[in-house]
């Protein structure tokens, strides 16, 4: 079989048994919910074929409809697949080595998180040696709007996708410092996007501060976030931000693993 036969650029030569894989790849590549017509055009497939593929992918949980009822984005099984891929043993070994070095350098716990359907999910974690530390184990899901990792993710979204997300996002107060006003949150996200890092000043948990940076793919899209957090007995947000250089260096190293 010619090498380009599985490429969406190879007009009319997409093998039937590869079409669903190319569909999932294209949805992931787009990074935002995609309409069936756009997918059919990108993969050079008939609209009827595309609708059948989308129906199968949705039924099996690999894709899910966006809030508009027409576009499609990653479903729970596709997100799980991505998470498992990122957590493969070789990559995870190297990733933990980088995270341990970061935790030793800054003297605080660091976390790797990825966006889930309703919050950020912790994929990996390296604890500090301090007896006093915040317990947020792997698999924990935390809100988007009041965590450093969540706000870092929100700040990376296109304005139209962010607007759709904010329509259903519950800006619940977790502490007295949580941002509940949408206009104030948007202003914070704009500042985060401009400076390249996000902070949590006791917004999610009283007595805890955090700073997060993005881990991006080769097209500049946010895949995961890397963060460090600490109790306020040891750090303020300002003193934690003093560790931004090693945090960003670790994030760049981890991006090269992907």
Secondary structure, DSSP 8 states (H G I E B T S, - for coil): --GGGGSTTSTT---HHHHHHHHHHHHHHH-S-B-HHHHHHHHT--HHHHHHHHHHHHHTTSEEE-TTSS-EEE-HHHHHHHHHHHT-HHHHHHHHHHHHHHHHHHTSEEEEEEE-SSSEEEEEEE--S-SS-----TT-EE-STTSHHHHHHHHHS-HHHHHHHHHH-----SSTT----HHHHHHHHHHHHHHT-EEEESSSSTTEEEEEEEEE-TTS-EEEEEEEEEETTT--HHHHHTTHHHHHHHHHHHHHH-
